[in-house]
Amino acid sequence: MRVITTGTLRGYMEQYPHAAAALRAWYRLALSASWRSLAETRATFRHADQYGCCTIVNIWGNHFRLITHVDYRFQLVFLRHFLSHPEYDEEDWRNDC
């Protein structure tokens, strides 16, 4: 998969430095993947969920949610939001999905 954009990912790591190692691990796994469906994504990230057009992955022991749009056909992952659990619960991110 290609992750769009790594600059956004670096910004998340700067904003939440304690989650940086977990984000790097997610990035490495996503780069080496060639998912064709949510089921295949779940083989890598067991708790990945779908909401509308977004795929949501738990990061750093469920403390954060990485919200992405995965284009399986073109093998692209677009980063949408990286939220703490309380931010995620506010549900403002749902407008993008």
MODELLER restraints for C-alpha pairs under 7 A, 6 or more apart:
rsr = mdl.restraints
at = mdl.atoms
rsr.add(forms.Gaussian(group=physical.xy_distance, feature=features.Distance(at['CA:1:A'], at['CA:30:A']), mean=5.98, stdev=0.5))
rsr.add(forms.Gaussian(group=physical.xy_distance, feature=features.Distance(at['CA:1:A'], at['CA:31:A']), mean=5.00, stdev=0.5))
rsr.add(forms.Gaussian(group=physical.xy_distance, feature=features.Distance(at['CA:1:A'], at['CA:32:A']), mean=6.65, stdev=0.5))
rsr.add(forms.Gaussian(group=physical.xy_distance, feature=features.Distance(at['CA:1:A'], at['CA:33:A']), mean=5.63, stdev=0.5))
rsr.add(forms.Gaussian(group=physical.xy_distance, feature=features.Distance(at['CA:1:A'], at['CA:34:A']), mean=5.53, stdev=0.5))
rsr.add(forms.Gaussian(group=physical.xy_distance, feature=features.Distance(at['CA:1:A'], at['CA:75:A']), mean=4.77, stdev=0.5))
rsr.add(forms.Gaussian(group=physical.xy_distance, feature=features.Distance(at['CA:1:A'], at['CA:76:A']), mean=5.43, stdev=0.5))
rsr.add(forms.Gaussian(group=physical.xy_distance, feature=features.Distance(at['CA:1:A'], at['CA:77:A']), mean=6.68, stdev=0.5))
rsr.add(forms.Gaussian(group=physical.xy_distance, feature=features.Distance(at['CA:2:A'], at['CA:31:A']), mean=6.08, stdev=0.5))
rsr.add(forms.Gaussian(group=physical.xy_distance, feature=features.Distance(at['CA:2:A'], at['CA:75:A']), mean=6.25, stdev=0.5))
rsr.add(forms.Gaussian(group=physical.xy_distance, feature=features.Distance(at['CA:2:A'], at['CA:76:A']), mean=4.81, stdev=0.5))
rsr.add(forms.Gaussian(group=physical.xy_distance, feature=features.Distance(at['CA:2:A'], at['CA:77:A']), mean=6.02, stdev=0.5))
rsr.add(forms.Gaussian(group=physical.xy_distance, feature=features.Distance(at['CA:3:A'], at['CA:76:A']), mean=5.98, stdev=0.5))
rsr.add(forms.Gaussian(group=physical.xy_distance, feature=features.Distance(at['CA:3:A'], at['CA:77:A']), mean=4.73, stdev=0.5))
rsr.add(forms.Gaussian(group=physical.xy_distance, feature=features.Distance(at['CA:3:A'], at['CA:78:A']), mean=6.10, stdev=0.5))
rsr.add(forms.Gaussian(group=physical.xy_distance, feature=features.Distance(at['CA:4:A'], at['CA:77:A']), mean=5.93, stdev=0.5))
rsr.add(forms.Gaussian(group=physical.xy_distance, feature=features.Distance(at['CA:4:A'], at['CA:78:A']), mean=4.83, stdev=0.5))
rsr.add(forms.Gaussian(group=physical.xy_distance, feature=features.Distance(at['CA:4:A'], at['CA:79:A']), mean=6.28, stdev=0.5))
rsr.add(forms.Gaussian(group=physical.xy_distance, feature=features.Distance(at['CA:5:A'], at['CA:78:A']), mean=6.95, stdev=0.5))
rsr.add(forms.Gaussian(group=physical.xy_distance, feature=features.Distance(at['CA:5:A'], at['CA:79:A']), mean=6.85, stdev=0.5))
rsr.add(forms.Gaussian(group=physical.xy_distance, feature=features.Distance(at['CA:12:A'], at['CA:82:A']), mean=6.64, stdev=0.5))
rsr.add(forms.Gaussian(group=physical.xy_distance, feature=features.Distance(at['CA:13:A'], at['CA:19:A']), mean=6.63, stdev=0.5))
rsr.add(forms.Gaussian(group=physical.xy_distance, feature=features.Distance(at['CA:13:A'], at['CA:20:A']), mean=4.66, stdev=0.5))
rsr.add(forms.Gaussian(group=physical.xy_distance, feature=features.Distance(at['CA:19:A'], at['CA:60:A']), mean=6.18, stdev=0.5))
rsr.add(forms.Gaussian(group=physical.xy_distance, feature=features.Distance(at['CA:22:A'], at['CA:59:A']), mean=6.32, stdev=0.5))
rsr.add(forms.Gaussian(group=physical.xy_distance, feature=features.Distance(at['CA:22:A'], at['CA:60:A']), mean=5.50, stdev=0.5))
rsr.add(forms.Gaussian(group=physical.xy_distance, feature=features.Distance(at['CA:34:A'], at['CA:75:A']), mean=6.66, stdev=0.5))
rsr.add(forms.Gaussian(group=physical.xy_distance, feature=features.Distance(at['CA:35:A'], at['CA:41:A']), mean=5.76, stdev=0.5))
rsr.add(forms.Gaussian(group=physical.xy_distance, feature=features.Distance(at['CA:35:A'], at['CA:72:A']), mean=6.35, stdev=0.5))
rsr.add(forms.Gaussian(group=physical.xy_distance, feature=features.Distance(at['CA:36:A'], at['CA:72:A']), mean=5.06, stdev=0.5))
rsr.add(forms.Gaussian(group=physical.xy_distance, feature=features.Distance(at['CA:37:A'], at['CA:72:A']), mean=6.45, stdev=0.5))
rsr.add(forms.Gaussian(group=physical.xy_distance, feature=features.Distance(at['CA:41:A'], at['CA:48:A']), mean=6.96, stdev=0.5))
rsr.add(forms.Gaussian(group=physical.xy_distance, feature=features.Distance(at['CA:42:A'], at['CA:48:A']), mean=5.53, stdev=0.5))
rsr.add(forms.Gaussian(group=physical.xy_distance, feature=features.Distance(at['CA:45:A'], at['CA:57:A']), mean=6.94, stdev=0.5))
rsr.add(forms.Gaussian(group=physical.xy_distance, feature=features.Distance(at['CA:47:A'], at['CA:57:A']), mean=6.52, stdev=0.5))
rsr.add(forms.Gaussian(group=physical.xy_distance, feature=features.Distance(at['CA:47:A'], at['CA:58:A']), mean=6.71, stdev=0.5))
rsr.add(forms.Gaussian(group=physical.xy_distance, feature=features.Distance(at['CA:48:A'], at['CA:55:A']), mean=6.60, stdev=0.5))
rsr.add(forms.Gaussian(group=physical.xy_distance, feature=features.Distance(at['CA:48:A'], at['CA:56:A']), mean=5.47, stdev=0.5))
rsr.add(forms.Gaussian(group=physical.xy_distance, feature=features.Distance(at['CA:48:A'], at['CA:57:A']), mean=4.67, stdev=0.5))
rsr.add(forms.Gaussian(group=physical.xy_distance, feature=features.Distance(at['CA:48:A'], at['CA:58:A']), mean=6.99, stdev=0.5))
rsr.add(forms.Gaussian(group=physical.xy_distance, feature=features.Distance(at['CA:49:A'], at['CA:55:A']), mean=5.60, stdev=0.5))
rsr.add(forms.Gaussian(group=physical.xy_distance, feature=features.Distance(at['CA:49:A'], at['CA:56:A']), mean=5.10, stdev=0.5))
rsr.add(forms.Gaussian(group=physical.xy_distance, feature=features.Distance(at['CA:49:A'], at['CA:57:A']), mean=6.69, stdev=0.5))
rsr.add(forms.Gaussian(group=physical.xy_distance, feature=features.Distance(at['CA:50:A'], at['CA:56:A']), mean=6.21, stdev=0.5))
rsr.add(forms.Gaussian(group=physical.xy_distance, feature=features.Distance(at['CA:51:A'], at['CA:97:A']), mean=6.68, stdev=0.5))
rsr.add(forms.Gaussian(group=physical.xy_distance, feature=features.Distance(at['CA:52:A'], at['CA:97:A']), mean=5.16, stdev=0.5))
rsr.add(forms.Gaussian(group=physical.xy_distance, feature=features.Distance(at['CA:53:A'], at['CA:69:A']), mean=6.18, stdev=0.5))
rsr.add(forms.Gaussian(group=physical.xy_distance, feature=features.Distance(at['CA:53:A'], at['CA:97:A']), mean=5.22, stdev=0.5))
rsr.add(forms.Gaussian(group=physical.xy_distance, feature=features.Distance(at['CA:54:A'], at['CA:67:A']), mean=6.43, stdev=0.5))
rsr.add(forms.Gaussian(group=physical.xy_distance, feature=features.Distance(at['CA:54:A'], at['CA:68:A']), mean=5.45, stdev=0.5))
rsr.add(forms.Gaussian(group=physical.xy_distance, feature=features.Distance(at['CA:54:A'], at['CA:69:A']), mean=4.65, stdev=0.5))
rsr.add(forms.Gaussian(group=physical.xy_distance, feature=features.Distance(at['CA:54:A'], at['CA:97:A']), mean=5.39, stdev=0.5))
rsr.add(forms.Gaussian(group=physical.xy_distance, feature=features.Distance(at['CA:55:A'], at['CA:67:A']), mean=5.91, stdev=0.5))
rsr.add(forms.Gaussian(group=physical.xy_distance, feature=features.Distance(at['CA:55:A'], at['CA:68:A']), mean=5.22, stdev=0.5))
rsr.add(forms.Gaussian(group=physical.xy_distance, feature=features.Distance(at['CA:55:A'], at['CA:69:A']), mean=5.79, stdev=0.5))
rsr.add(forms.Gaussian(group=physical.xy_distance, feature=features.Distance(at['CA:55:A'], at['CA:70:A']), mean=6.63, stdev=0.5))
rsr.add(forms.Gaussian(group=physical.xy_distance, feature=features.Distance(at['CA:56:A'], at['CA:65:A']), mean=6.41, stdev=0.5))
rsr.add(forms.Gaussian(group=physical.xy_distance, feature=features.Distance(at['CA:56:A'], at['CA:66:A']), mean=5.67, stdev=0.5))
rsr.add(forms.Gaussian(group=physical.xy_distance, feature=features.Distance(at['CA:56:A'], at['CA:67:A']), mean=4.57, stdev=0.5))
rsr.add(forms.Gaussian(group=physical.xy_distance, feature=features.Distance(at['CA:56:A'], at['CA:68:A']), mean=6.25, stdev=0.5))
rsr.add(forms.Gaussian(group=physical.xy_distance, feature=features.Distance(at['CA:57:A'], at['CA:65:A']), mean=5.63, stdev=0.5))
rsr.add(forms.Gaussian(group=physical.xy_distance, feature=features.Distance(at['CA:57:A'], at['CA:66:A']), mean=5.20, stdev=0.5))
rsr.add(forms.Gaussian(group=physical.xy_distance, feature=features.Distance(at['CA:57:A'], at['CA:67:A']), mean=6.57, stdev=0.5))
rsr.add(forms.Gaussian(group=physical.xy_distance, feature=features.Distance(at['CA:58:A'], at['CA:64:A']), mean=5.92, stdev=0.5))
rsr.add(forms.Gaussian(group=physical.xy_distance, feature=features.Distance(at['CA:58:A'], at['CA:65:A']), mean=4.81, stdev=0.5))
rsr.add(forms.Gaussian(group=physical.xy_distance, feature=features.Distance(at['CA:58:A'], at['CA:66:A']), mean=6.45, stdev=0.5))
rsr.add(forms.Gaussian(group=physical.xy_distance, feature=features.Distance(at['CA:59:A'], at['CA:65:A']), mean=5.74, stdev=0.5))
rsr.add(forms.Gaussian(group=physical.xy_distance, feature=features.Distance(at['CA:59:A'], at['CA:66:A']), mean=6.68, stdev=0.5))
rsr.add(forms.Gaussian(group=physical.xy_distance, feature=features.Distance(at['CA:63:A'], at['CA:84:A']), mean=6.01, stdev=0.5))
rsr.add(forms.Gaussian(group=physical.xy_distance, feature=features.Distance(at['CA:63:A'], at['CA:85:A']), mean=5.51, stdev=0.5))
rsr.add(forms.Gaussian(group=physical.xy_distance, feature=features.Distance(at['CA:64:A'], at['CA:82:A']), mean=6.93, stdev=0.5))
rsr.add(forms.Gaussian(group=physical.xy_distance, feature=features.Distance(at['CA:64:A'], at['CA:83:A']), mean=5.47, stdev=0.5))
rsr.add(forms.Gaussian(group=physical.xy_distance, feature=features.Distance(at['CA:64:A'], at['CA:84:A']), mean=4.36, stdev=0.5))
rsr.add(forms.Gaussian(group=physical.xy_distance, feature=features.Distance(at['CA:64:A'], at['CA:85:A']), mean=5.30, stdev=0.5))
rsr.add(forms.Gaussian(group=physical.xy_distance, feature=features.Distance(at['CA:65:A'], at['CA:82:A']), mean=5.74, stdev=0.5))
rsr.add(forms.Gaussian(group=physical.xy_distance, feature=features.Distance(at['CA:65:A'], at['CA:83:A']), mean=5.26, stdev=0.5))
rsr.add(forms.Gaussian(group=physical.xy_distance, feature=features.Distance(at['CA:65:A'], at['CA:84:A']), mean=6.36, stdev=0.5))
rsr.add(forms.Gaussian(group=physical.xy_distance, feature=features.Distance(at['CA:65:A'], at['CA:85:A']), mean=6.72, stdev=0.5))
rsr.add(forms.Gaussian(group=physical.xy_distance, feature=features.Distance(at['CA:65:A'], at['CA:88:A']), mean=6.89, stdev=0.5))
rsr.add(forms.Gaussian(group=physical.xy_distance, feature=features.Distance(at['CA:66:A'], at['CA:81:A']), mean=5.95, stdev=0.5))
rsr.add(forms.Gaussian(group=physical.xy_distance, feature=features.Distance(at['CA:66:A'], at['CA:82:A']), mean=4.58, stdev=0.5))
rsr.add(forms.Gaussian(group=physical.xy_distance, feature=features.Distance(at['CA:66:A'], at['CA:83:A']), mean=6.59, stdev=0.5))
rsr.add(forms.Gaussian(group=physical.xy_distance, feature=features.Distance(at['CA:67:A'], at['CA:79:A']), mean=6.49, stdev=0.5))
rsr.add(forms.Gaussian(group=physical.xy_distance, feature=features.Distance(at['CA:67:A'], at['CA:80:A']), mean=5.43, stdev=0.5))
rsr.add(forms.Gaussian(group=physical.xy_distance, feature=features.Distance(at['CA:67:A'], at['CA:81:A']), mean=4.98, stdev=0.5))
rsr.add(forms.Gaussian(group=physical.xy_distance, feature=features.Distance(at['CA:67:A'], at['CA:82:A']), mean=6.18, stdev=0.5))
rsr.add(forms.Gaussian(group=physical.xy_distance, feature=features.Distance(at['CA:68:A'], at['CA:77:A']), mean=6.43, stdev=0.5))
rsr.add(forms.Gaussian(group=physical.xy_distance, feature=features.Distance(at['CA:68:A'], at['CA:78:A']), mean=5.43, stdev=0.5))
rsr.add(forms.Gaussian(group=physical.xy_distance, feature=features.Distance(at['CA:68:A'], at['CA:79:A']), mean=4.60, stdev=0.5))
rsr.add(forms.Gaussian(group=physical.xy_distance, feature=features.Distance(at['CA:68:A'], at['CA:80:A']), mean=5.03, stdev=0.5))
rsr.add(forms.Gaussian(group=physical.xy_distance, feature=features.Distance(at['CA:68:A'], at['CA:81:A']), mean=6.95, stdev=0.5))
rsr.add(forms.Gaussian(group=physical.xy_distance, feature=features.Distance(at['CA:69:A'], at['CA:77:A']), mean=5.79, stdev=0.5))
rsr.add(forms.Gaussian(group=physical.xy_distance, feature=features.Distance(at['CA:69:A'], at['CA:78:A']), mean=5.03, stdev=0.5))
rsr.add(forms.Gaussian(group=physical.xy_distance, feature=features.Distance(at['CA:69:A'], at['CA:79:A']), mean=6.61, stdev=0.5))
rsr.add(forms.Gaussian(group=physical.xy_distance, feature=features.Distance(at['CA:69:A'], at['CA:80:A']), mean=6.94, stdev=0.5))
rsr.add(forms.Gaussian(group=physical.xy_distance, feature=features.Distance(at['CA:70:A'], at['CA:76:A']), mean=5.85, stdev=0.5))
rsr.add(forms.Gaussian(group=physical.xy_distance, feature=features.Distance(at['CA:70:A'], at['CA:77:A']), mean=4.50, stdev=0.5))
rsr.add(forms.Gaussian(group=physical.xy_distance, feature=features.Distance(at['CA:70:A'], at['CA:78:A']), mean=6.29, stdev=0.5))
rsr.add(forms.Gaussian(group=physical.xy_distance, feature=features.Distance(at['CA:71:A'], at['CA:77:A']), mean=6.26, stdev=0.5))
